[in-house]
């Protein structure tokens, strides 16, 4: 199949727009930490991999007009080189997916506050309605009278799954600080383990083969390992460029070639 795609005999699968959020906190003893989930091994995409919360956009969010605090969709579109509609979908996906997978909600009663607790049956009912798409994210915010806090997010990176993959995503990466008063929890049915971990430690576990990760996750962790605090990360200037690994056949073996700036080759056969 790889050879057929590279030779143009088979059309690659279109990439779905998605958002991923690296939720960060400052730990008194361990310093900067990121929240990660390990995907269950039954998942079709990246089974067993340690990932950040995230998922595909919902087209319903493109036309939604929820209460919004912080950079408007047009500003996010400028950062991610996306149209305003897609930018709105991406920000909504970032906040929605983080809530669905961790109960962390970057929204509050006003543009200067966040909800202080997302536990309880009513919150869980809302989470389930978002998961099965019987409720849009805009409807959820409007019904609860919440303001989306886009000012709590920062743009970090843009990765596109290689052409040769059977499932492909066009993913914008965000970073965000863990809201004060909230707790990240293991609520996702797509994950069987969660962990707060120092970026450098997580990257080292991946390098040693202890934790399975996709290349964009490893690169992001290596980048975050250069910072000491959440404030340092959020203040870091970022130029968002598109990273799209390519595949090549080298001496009869298939390899994933990372963008030149990353200088890595990955054996697609393990």
Secondary structure, 3 states (H helix, E strand, C coil): CHHHHHCCCCCCCCCEEEEEEEEEEEECCCEEEEEEEEECCCCCCCCCCEECEEEECCHHHHCCCCCEECCCHHHHHHHHCCCHHHHHHHHHHHHHHHHHHHCCCCEECCCCCCCCCCCCHHHHHHHHHHHCCCCCHHHHHHHHCCEEEHHHEEEEEEEECCCCCCCCEEEEEEEEECCCCCCCCCCCCCEEEEEEECHHHHHHHHHCCCCCCCHHHHHHHHHHCCCCCHHHHHHCCCCCCEECCEEEEECCEEEEECCCCCCCEEECCC
